[in-house]
Amino acid sequence: MPELLVASRNTKKLAELRRVLDAAGISGLTLLSLADVAPFDEAPETGATFEDNALTKALDGFRATGFACVADDSGISVDALNGMPGVLSARWSGAHGDDAANTSLLLAQLDDVPDERRGAAFVSACALVSASGQTVVRGEWPGTVAREPRGDGGFGYDPVFLPVGSARTAAELTAAEKDAASHRGRALALLVPALRELAGS
């Protein structure tokens, strides 16, 4: 069974990809995370775009392990902040991956921004690198930034992101609801043909 390295240690991202594969009827892949392979040098995420960072991570994983590798770079783009935090989303407050601090800083920066100008979008670029080539795709999930966090599902900025047409934040959606609409779900869905080919199914 072919192995697919997911260039992440985030178990929620791994589970999300597994659900996408299951929904697409792709069963012929063994998913590995960075915790399942020998450590290797990972380039810093210094790309100007989500696509640059995703491709760099996928190339690093493929070259280091020989396994086909999928990587994503994602974040939130806020209209009133000219598209920021963007590629800096995970370290917006200074410390990488401090979801609570990142969210608090974002809400503080938008404190005096009226509701009608709080537009935002979650963006995910996913890259797949294998012996047969490279594929990079992008998914976007439009919405607005709520005034305060709600819900305890998901991660990152999910508790303050209100998808278009929803009265619930991304953190209040079920996993299935989020997969069907989210930026990463949309990007991964675009990778399904390449993943199906990789699985030989």
Disulfide bonds with the S-S distance in Angstrom:
none
